[in-house]
């Protein structure tokens, strides 16, 4: 059932966001190759936001959460590696 404000169904909106993400990513690549770094930066941000499917004000929060997850994964990996080194020193 279409949303009352937009007139799109959820599936249609997701398809449009996917198409926007792909088109913006291709435009960013073209801008990068042409040396237009300002346009490249804007289009990359738009492509990431569209692929995430969220509002601009919430996208920044998603990026922070992603950084937290990566830091956690790296710290867990470092602890595992250091434990492996400790075990090899004792052996």
C-alpha positions in Angstrom: 0.0 0.0 0.0 1.5 3.4 -1.0 2.5 5.7 1.8 0.1 8.6 2.3 2.8 11.4 2.0 5.1 10.0 -0.7 2.7 7.9 -2.8 5.4 5.1 -3.0 5.3 1.6 -1.6 8.2 0.5 0.6 9.5 -1.7 -2.2 9.4 1.1 -4.8 11.2 3.5 -2.4 13.9 0.9 -1.8 14.4 0.4 -5.6 14.7 4.2 -6.1 17.2 4.4 -3.3 19.2 1.6 -4.8 19.1 3.2 -8.3 20.2 6.6 -6.7 23.1 4.9 -4.9 24.4 3.3 -8.1 24.0 6.4 -10.2 25.7 8.6 -7.5 28.6 6.1 -7.2 29.1 6.1 -10.9 29.0 9.9 -10.9 31.5 10.0 -8.1 33.9 7.8 -10.1 33.5 10.0 -13.1 34.2 13.1 -11.0 37.2 11.4 -9.4 38.7 10.5 -12.8 38.1 14.1 -14.1 39.8 15.5 -11.0 36.7 17.2 -9.6 37.3 16.2 -6.0 34.6 18.4 -4.5 31.9 16.8 -6.7 33.4 13.4 -6.0 33.1 14.0 -2.3 29.5 15.1 -2.5 28.5 12.2 -4.7 30.2 9.6 -2.6 28.4 10.9 0.5 25.1 10.8 -1.4 25.8 7.2 -2.6 26.6 6.0 0.9 23.5 7.7 2.4 21.2 6.3 -0.3 22.7 2.8 0.1 22.1 3.0 3.8 18.5 4.2 3.2 18.4 6.8 5.9 18.1 10.5 6.5 21.2 12.7 6.5 20.9 13.5 10.2 20.8 9.8 11.1 23.5 8.7 8.7 26.2 10.4 10.8 25.1 8.3 13.8 25.3 5.1 11.7 28.9 6.0 10.7 29.8 6.4 14.4 28.3 3.0 15.2 30.2 1.4 12.3 33.5 2.9 13.7 32.7 1.5 17.1 32.1 -1.9 15.7 35.4 -1.8 13.7 37.3 -0.7 16.8 35.8 -3.5 18.8 36.7 -6.1 16.2 40.2 -4.8 15.9 40.7 -4.8 19.7 39.3 -8.3 19.9 41.7 -9.4 17.1 44.7 -7.8 18.8 43.8 -9.5 22.1 43.5 -12.9 20.4 46.9 -12.4 18.6 48.6 -11.3 21.8 47.3 -14.3 23.7 48.6 -16.5 20.8 52.0 -14.9 21.2 51.9 -15.4 25.0 51.1 -19.1 24.5 53.9 -19.5 22.0 56.4 -17.9 24.3 55.4 -20.2 27.2 55.5 -23.3 25.0 
